Amino acid sequence: MAESNIPFRTTGSKLLHPVSELLGVPLDQVNFLACQLCALLAAFWFRLYLSPNKASTTIRHAVPTLLGAYFAIFCFGWYSLHIFTMVSICYCIMLKASIENLHRYSVIAAMGYLILCQLSRVYIFNYGLLSTDFSGPLMIITQKITTVAFQVHDGLCKKDEELTSEQQRLAVKARPTLLEYLSYNLNFLSILAGPCSNYKDYIAFIEGRHIAMKLLERNWKPNGYNRLPEPSPAGAIVYKLCITTGSLILFLSLTKALPIVYIADDKFINEASFLARLSYAYIAMQAARPKYYFAWTLADAINNAAGYGFNGIDTQGQFRWDLISNLNIWNIETATSFKMYIDNWNIQTAAWLKRVCYDRAPHSRTAFTFFLSAVWHGVYPGYYFTFITAVPITLAARAMRNNFRHHFLSSRTKKFIYDIITWAVTQLSICYTVAPFLLLAVEPTFKFYKSMFFCFHILSILVLLVLPIKPNTVKSQVHTSSNNKENGYIRALN
């Protein structure tokens, strides 16, 4: 029998190796998908049979923790010890550190451990790491550890007048118990693909207060109900599973048929025209997105299936299940600005960066936030090329918007033309900016940018040199200080 061409390498269980060979999919990806599908089934069971009315809070903490630990071991084998070690170290800090320094020590420990593991990806594995390695869960857990550390610090160390309205709402008034801490960090709902959620929201979900809390936060009114309703997530789950299925089909077809590495291939660069190279880069970047759509939407559906993720009622009176959603695909694909794209991509990571860095940095908040984002993502050179490239492009996009947009608002036709142009430019510039993020290494990144004649770098710099800088001050003059920070954060990414 001929040997299979499918990579057998995995640090986790080899139980599903026959399935991997049958489907022609790497074993690490098969393990990941199997665990997520099991998590989906377990989430339904958890909601139906371990609801707050049928099981104690202790059971509702313990079961997700044990399942999450098992999934980690199944997927990553002994490398899952890194996950458990980080959580153990940071819980010791949570217990022993002074409340004045708790958040600082937690950030240093979690980010330090994550960076060491990220360094191993480059210098030990030499770029040859599995696509679903243990560093992904470590990144999510780093977000959770730092989130709860800051929120405990806010609740126990700061006065209300020192906090923004959001920080007051999320402040935690007591250090978590060991079981609560393990459940928050290791639960099967988010151990493999996230997302990170606020500690207070998660505890309210486990204790059965989640839905009532969100309805009261949104000033819910009875509208014919005699008591608080019990909204079903069934519709949201079906919708998200449809998106997940479509994304998986696109990933297995388009993504594999249009490899991103081809944009740095010497033969392709030498033989194809500039427009052909740019077009392929755009199409290949579009084809790379379904992988993220699949993983994040499935993770969202898993949380919803367990009854977690309710976010109140929208303006149409419909129940919302998007509390921890990580993306909005329609807004991503139709984005007409960097702001719109970033606002709808990896939403929970953007919220984490805002909560732990932008809102708290004493100065140079934008620079600190970009730096933390780059370090959190890893140490591959391509990540830093992406963030460095993003700086002049985002500044140029802001300058163009502030100088020209108002000229196109006088009629629908002009506004439509403006939207088409800005959509095309935004999508191409995002493709250009994010390409190094997927290429990872220095050499292919330079090959790609050289083949593009560094066009967006040059155009961005020219725009910044020629156009006057017109700060957008309309909103900042009428908001409170907490809203100023939030709007400033969004503008910093715009």
N, C-alpha and C positions, 0 to 999 in steps of 0.2 A: 504493500500500500504506500502510495506517495505521501510524503510528509505534508502536513497542513501548513499553509502560508500565514495562518492567523497567529499572531504573537501569543505565546502561552504564558509570558511573564505576568506574574501577579504576586503581590505580597499577602493576599488573602486566601480564601478558600478556593480549592480546585474542584469542588464538587460539581460545578456547572461547566466544566471543561468540554464535555460532549456537546452541550448546548452551544457553547462558543464555536466549536468546529462546525456544527450543523448550520448555524446562522451566518457564519463568516464574520463574526464580531469579536473583537478582543475580549478576553476573559474578564479583565477589570471592569469593562463597561457592562458586561452581562451581569456580573455580581452587583454592580450599582443599581441597574434596572430591576433586578430581582428583589433587592432589598427595598427599593422604593415602592414596588408593587405590593410587597408584603406589608409595608408601612401603610399603604392606602387601605388595605383590607383590615389591618389592625386598628386603624383610625376609626373606621365604621364600627367595629366591635367595641372600641373604647367608648365611643359616644353612646352606643345603644345599651351596653351592659355594665359600663363603669361610669355612668353619669353621676353627677353630684347627689342625686336622690337615691342611688343604689350602692354607692361605694364611698368609703371614707376618704378624706383628703390624703391621708397617708398612703392608701392604696393607689390613688390617682397620681401621686408623685412617684411611687416606687415602680409601678408597671412601665410607664414611659421610659424611666431611667434604665431599667434592666433591658428592655427591648432595644433602646438606643445603643447601649454598650455592646449588645450582641451583634447588631448590624455593623458597628464599627469594627469589631473583631472579624466578622465574616468578610468584610470588604478589604481590610488592611492588615489582617494578621497581627504579628507582633509590633508592627508600626503603630497600631492603635494605642500602644503604651505612651506614645508622645501626647496623645489627646488626654489620657487619664493623668499623666504626670503634670501637664500644664494646669489642669483643673485642680489637682491636689495642692500644688504649690500656691496657686492664687487663692484657694480657700483658706490656707494657713495665713496668708497675708490678710484676708478678710477678717479673720478672728483675732490676729495678734497685733496688727498695725494700728497705730493711733488713728483716730478718725480724721485728724487734720491731714495725714499723709497717706491714708488708705488708697485714694485714687491714684496718687503718683506711683506708689510702689506697685500697684496692680498693672498700670500701664507699662512700667519698666519691665516687669516680669513677663507679662503676656507678649508684648511686642518683642522683647529680647529673645524669648524662646521661639517665637514665630520666625524671627529673622535668622536664627541659627538653622532652623529647619529649611528655610528658603535658600540659604547659602548652600546647603547640602544638595539641593536640586541642581544647582549650576556646577559646583566644583567637585562634587562626588559623583553624581549621576551624569554630569556632562551633557545636559539637555535631553538625555534619553529616558526621562521619567514617564511613568504611566499617566494616561490622561486623567485618571480619577484617583490620584494619590492622596495620601493622608493630609497633605498641606491644605486642601480645600476645607475640610472640617475644622482644622486649626484656625483658619482665617475667620470662620464664622464664630467659633468659640472665643477668639480674641475680641471680637466685637461684643459678645455677650459679657465677658468678664469685665471689660472696661466700662460697658454701659451700666451694669449693676454697681460697680465700684463708685462711679460718679454719682449715681442716684442715691446710694447710701450716704455718701459724703454730703450731698445736698440736704438730705433729710435729717441728718444728725449733727451737722456742723454749721450749717448756714441758716441765717434768718430769712424769713419770707421776702423781706424787702431787698435782699441781695440776689434773689432769683428771678428769672423771667417767669411768666405765667405758665409756660410749658414745663419748666424745671420744677415749679411748685407742684404741678399736677402729677409729675412722675417721681417726685422725691419719695424715698423709702425710709421709714421711721425706725427700722430695726434691722440689725444684721441678719442675713438669711441663716436658717438652720442648715446643717449639712445636707439633709434630704432635699430641701428646697433648692439649694445651690446646685446639687447634682442634677436634679430634675430640670432646672432651667437650662443648664448647659448641655446635658447629654440626652435629652428626651428624643425619642425616635422620630418625632414629627419634623425635626430640623437638624438632626445630627449629620446628615450627609450633604444636604444642599441648602440648608438654611430655611428661611431667612432669620436674621436676628430680629427679635422683638423686644419691647420694653419689659423689664422685670415685673413691674406692677400689673401690666396687662396679662402676662402669663400666669401669675399667681391668682389673679381674679378668675381666669379661665379654669384653673385647677379647682378652685374653691366654689365654683358655680356662680360667681358674681359678674362674670364677664359681660353677658348680654344686657343685664339690667344696668350695669355701670355705663355702658355705651349709649343705651337709650336715654338715660338721665343726663348724660353729658350733652346729648344733642337736643335737650329740651323736648323730649318726646311727649306728645299729648295723646290721650286715649283714642280719639277718633272711633268711638263705638266699642272699644275694648273695655271690659270690666276689670282687667288686670293686665300686667305687662305681657306682651305676646312672646311666644317661643318660636322665633323665625327658623325655618328649615334651610339648611345650606344646599339642599338637593339641586336646585336650579343652578347655583353657582358652580357646584362640583361638575355637573354634566357639561356646562359651558367650558370650563377649564380643561376637562378631560378631552373634549373635542379639539381644543387648541393644542393640547399635548399630543394627541394622535397625529394631527396634521403636521406639527413641528417634527415629530419623529420620522414621518414619511419623507419630509423634505430633507432632514438630516441624512437619512440613509441613502437618498438619491442624489440631490444637488450637492450637498456638502462634500461628499466623497468624490463626486465627478468633477468638482471645481476646486482643487487644492489651492490654498492661499500661497503656498511656497512657490507656485509657478510664476508669481509676479517678480521673483528674484532670480529666475532661471536665465542663464546667460544666452542660451539659444533663443528663447522667447524675446528677450530684450533686444537682441541684435536683429532679429528678423521682423518683428511686429512694429507697426507704426505707433506713434505716440497715442493717437486716439484709440487704437486697438489695445494698447497696454493699459490706458486709463479705463477703458470700458471693461476689460477683464478684471481689473482690480476692483471696480465697483461691483460687478456681478459676483465675484468671489467673496467679497466682504458681506454682501447680502446673503449669500449661501452659508456663511459661517454663523449667522445669527440664530437659525433654528435650534442649534444645540443649546443655546442659553434659554430660548423660549421654552423648549421642552423641559429642561431641568427646573427652571424657576416656576413655571406654571404648574408642573406636577407637584412640586413642593408646596405650593399654595393650596392646591386641591387637597393634599394630604392633611394639612392643618384644618381646612374647612370641614373635611370629613369627620374630624374629631370634635368639631364644634367650635374651633378656634379661628378667629379672624373676622368676627362680626364688627362692623364699624358704624352702626346706627342706621339712620334712614336718610335717603337723599332728598333733593328738592321735589322729586316726583312722588314721594311717599313710598319708594321701593326700599326694601332691606338691602344693605350694602355688606358684602363679604370681602372687602379689600383692605382690611386693616394692615395686613402684612404682605400685600401683593408687591412683587418686586419689579414689575414692568407694566407698561401699557403699550401693546404692540401697535395699535392703530396710530397713536401719537408719535411713536418712534418712526414708523415708516412714512408718516406725513409731516415730519418735523420741518419747520421753516426757519429754525434758528438753533444754535448750540444749546441755548437755554431750554427750549422745548424738548430737545433730544435728551439732555442730561436729566431733566425733571422726570422723565419717564423711563429711564434705563437704570437698572440696579438701584431702585428707589430706596430700599432699606439701608444700603451702604451709604448713600448720600445723606440719609437722615442720621445715621450713626456719626458720620464725619461732622455734621452740623452740631450734634449734641455734645460730643466729647472734645471737639477741637475748635471749630469756628466760633461758637458761642462763648468760648472760654479763653481763647488766646488773648493776651494783653495787648498785642500789637501785631501787625503783619499777618492778619488772620487768613487772608487768601493764600499767602506763601506757606504758612504752617499747614493749612488744610491740604494743599496740593502735595506737600512733602509727606504728610502722614498717609495720604492715599497711595502715593508711589511706594513707600516703604511697606505698607500693609499688603500691597499686591505682590511684592516679591523683589528679587534682586536681578532678574533678567534685564539685560541692557535695553531690550525693546520697550519695556514698561516706561523707562525714563525718557527714551526718545519720544514716546507718545505724549507724556506729560509736558516735556519741554516744547515740543511742537505745538501743543494745545495753547500755550500762553500767548504767542503773537497772533494766532488765528482767532482766539476768543476775543482778544482786545480789538483786532481789526473788525471782527463781526459786530462788536458793540459800536465801534465808531461808524461803520456803514449804516447800521440801523438808526442811530441817533441823528445822522446827517441827512438821510434820504427817505426814511420810512414815511414821514409826515407828508411828503409830496405825493404819495400814492393813495392817500386816504380820502380823497375828494370824490371818488366814484368807485362803483363796484368793479368796473372794467380795469381801472388802474390797480386796484387792490388785488384783483385776480392775477394780473400780470406780475405784480410784485411777489405774490405768494408763489407763483410758478418758478420765478427766477431764484428766489431765496431757498425754495425747496431743493432745486437742482444743485445750487452752490453748497448748501448745507450738507446734503448727502455725499457729494464728492469730497468736500473738505473733511467730513467725518471718516470717510474711507481712507483718505490720505493720512489723517492723523492716527487712526487706530491700527493701520497696517503693521507698524513695528511691534505692537502689542501681541500680535499673532505670530510674527516672524521670530520674535524673541532675541535673536543674536544680532551682533553689530554688523557683520559682513552683509547678510541679506538685506538689512535695513538700509545700509548705504547704497547697495545696488538698486534697490527700489527707488529711493529718493533721487539718485543720480539719473535713473531712467525717466523719472518725472521732471527732470531739470530743476528740482527743488522749487517747483512753480508756486505752491501755496506758501512756502516760506518767504519767497521773494515778493509775491503779491501782498502778503500780510504786512511786511515791513514797509513796502511802498505806501500802502493805505495809511499806516500809522504816521509816516513822514509827511504825507500830503494833506490828509484830512485833519481839520481841527478837532480836538477832543471836547465833546459836549456831554458833560455828565448828566445823567437822567435823575433829576432831583424832584420830580413831581410827587412821587410817592413818599420819598424820604421826609418831606416836609410835614406830612400829615399823620404819620404813624407813631406809635409809642416806641420806646426804646427796644422792647423785645421784638416787635415787628420789624423795626429797622434792622436788627441783626439778621432776622430770617430773610428779609428781602435782600440785604447786602450779600448774604451767602449765595442766594440764587443769582444775583447779578455778577458775583465773582466768578461763577461758572459759566456765565453767558458770553 
